[in-house]
Amino acid sequence: MNKKYSWPASKLDEKDMLLLFKMREKKSKPITLLIKEAINKTYGK
């Protein structure tokens, strides 16, 4: 499977990154895991 996807971070602005940074500090989780959990919660898994 060789599909190309655009990198989602290119759509994140400074406010988004600040929120992710604060949540990373609060939850002690990497930002990539926070994004994955948000996607799973929003779209189901």
C-alpha positions as CSV (number, residue, x, y, z in Angstrom):
1,M,0.0,0.0,0.0
2,N,1.7,3.1,-1.2
3,K,-0.6,6.0,-0.7
4,K,0.5,9.6,-0.2
5,Y,-1.3,11.8,2.3
6,S,-0.7,15.4,3.0
7,W,0.9,16.0,6.4
8,P,-1.8,17.3,8.8
9,A,0.6,19.6,10.7
10,S,0.7,21.9,7.6
11,K,-2.9,22.9,8.5
12,L,-2.2,23.6,12.2
13,D,-1.8,27.2,13.2
14,E,0.0,28.7,16.2
15,K,-3.1,28.5,18.4
16,D,-3.5,24.8,17.6
17,M,0.1,24.0,18.4
18,L,0.0,25.9,21.6
19,L,-3.1,23.9,22.7
20,L,-1.4,20.7,21.8
21,F,1.7,21.7,23.7
22,K,-0.3,22.5,26.8
23,M,-2.1,19.2,26.6
24,R,1.1,17.4,26.1
25,E,2.5,18.9,29.3
26,K,-0.8,18.2,31.2
27,K,-1.3,14.6,30.0
28,S,2.4,13.6,29.6
29,K,1.7,12.2,26.2
30,P,3.4,13.0,22.9
31,I,1.6,15.3,20.5
32,T,1.3,12.6,17.9
33,L,-0.6,10.4,20.4
34,L,-2.9,13.3,21.3
35,I,-3.8,13.8,17.7
36,K,-4.4,10.0,17.2
37,E,-6.7,9.9,20.2
38,A,-8.6,12.9,19.0
39,I,-9.1,11.4,15.6
40,N,-10.2,8.1,17.1
41,K,-12.6,9.9,19.5
42,T,-14.1,12.0,16.7
43,Y,-14.3,9.5,13.9
44,G,-14.5,6.2,15.9
45,K,-12.3,3.2,16.0
